[in-house]
Amino acid sequence: MVESKEEKGRKRGFYSYALDEAEQVELEEARGIEGLDEEIAMLRLRLREILVTEPERLDLHLRMAEVIARMVKTRYHISKEQKKSLKQAIAKVLTEIAIPLGVKALVK
């Protein structure tokens, strides 16, 4: 079956037409990454590199450190609603599975 240009665009993504073939492969790889762990690690490596190569650029060091701090905060941030939902899910597991199996727990 031959895909139309529109179908290919949906499959490959909005920005894929602006990328060459190598960049499109890299974009596909990037789509498979979840979370910010790799980005945080890369920024930490770049900060270390800049500390060595440009030790006088305190402005850049501080800016990168601020970006890393925001990304780490984002990475570990759980909203109040997510916290409530997680608490409810744990309580449900305890009341519907663990307690009937004889596991004693205190559910609030």
Sequence and secondary structure as in RCSB ss.txt:
>XXXX:A:sequence
MVESKEEKGRKRGFYSYALDEAEQVELEEARGIEGLDEEIAMLRLRLREILVTEPERLDLHLRMAEVIARMVKTR
YHISKEQKKSLKQAIAKVLTEIAIPLGVKALVK
>XXXX:A:secstr
    HHHHHHHH TTGGGS HHHHHHHHHHHT  SSHHHHHHHHHHHHHHHHH TT HHHHHHHHHHHHHHHHHH
H   HHHHHHHHHHHHHHIIIIITTTT      
